[in-house]
Amino acid sequence: MNIGEKFLPVGTVLLLKGGKKRVMIIGLCPAANGVMYDYAGCLFPEGVIDPEKTLLFNHDQIEQVFHMGLKDEEQKKFDTKLKEELAKQQSATPTEQPQNIAPVEMPSHVVNNTNELNDFELDKIEV
């Protein structure tokens, strides 16, 4: 299945480059340690077992899409609005940035190397 343009809808099941375990997108534009990523995900089919084990990754790390999440009118409007807001943020000078909005920090695991993901198996998650 074609990877498509970013941002893929929530519910999309994919494989990251070099990965062995599939991931499902559970959120868009999460931030951790002051860095924004394209996606938040969880292992598939296990789902979110431990919120501290949320995976953060970028669109260019996706190798293959197995299942595309729901793309209806609501999702299309959201996608358009998200891209507009991101374009505004990128074109704004630092003084124009909204001062009262901060990314939500959440415990997570940033996927830098898919070998890490391969070790991120269900039996290694402390519940």
N, C-alpha and C positions, 0 to 999 in steps of 0.2 A: 504494500500500500504506500502511496506517495506520502512523504513526510509533510509536505505542504508548507505554507508560510506560518511564521509564528503569529499569533499565539494559538496553540491547539486547544480545543475545549476540554473542560474538566471531564474526567471519565475516560479519556484516551489512554489506551494501553500500548506501551512501546518498549523497545529495547534500546539501551544506551550503547554507544560505540564500545566494543570490546566486552560488553556485558554478557552474562549468561542468564540472569534473572530479570523477568519483565517488571515494569514499573507502571503504575497508574497515576495520571495527573490528578491531584486533589486541590490545587490552587495555582493562581497566577501571580507573578510579581512579588513573591515573598522576599523579605529582607532578613539578613543575619549579619551581625557585626558591622553594620553600616553599608553592606553590599546588597544590591538588589539582583535577584536571579529571575530568569524567565518563568520557572516552574517550581512548585512543590509537589512531591510525589510520595507514594508508598509502594511497598512491594505488592505485586499481584501474583496470586489471588488472595494473599493473606490480609491485605488492607492495613489500616492503621491499628497497630497493636500497642505501640508506645509512642505518644506524641513527641518524645525526645528523639525518635528515630525517623523524623521526617527528612526526606531526601530533597536537596536543593540542586537544581541543574539548569543548564541553558539549552536553548534550541539547537545550537550547533553540536551538542553532544548526542543527539538522537540519531540512531542508526536505522531503525525500522519501526513502523507503526503497524500494530496488529489489529487494533480496533479504534475507530474514531468516536470520540464522545459526541453527545447530542448537539446538533447544530440546527437550532430552530430560530425563529425570529428574535426571541429574547436574547439568545446567545449571540446572534449576529449584531444586535444593537449594542450589547455589552462589549463585544470585540471592537466595534467602531469607536465607542466612547473610550475604551482603554487605550487604543492607539492614539487617539486625539490627545488624551491627557499626558501620555508619555512623550509625545512630540512637543507639547507645551513645556513640559519639564526640561526637556533637552535643549530647547531654544531659550529658556529663561536664564537671565543672569543670576548670580548668587543672591543679589538683593531683591530679586523678584520672586524668589522661591517662597512658598507659603511657610510662615514661621510656626504656625500652630499644628502642622501635620507632620508626624514622624512615622517612619515605617514601624510596624509592629515587630518587635524582636521575639523570636521563638526558638526554643531549643531545637536543634536540627543537625543533620549530617550533610555537609556540602560534598557533593560527588565531584571530586577532582580527578579521580582515577577509577575506572570501572573495576579494577581488581579489588578496590575497597568494597564496591557493591557486591561483588561475587562472594566476599566474606561476610556480607551483611545478611546472613541467612536467618530464618525463623528460629532455629535452635540456639542461636547466639544472642537472642534478644531476651533480656531479663524482664520478667513480667512481675 
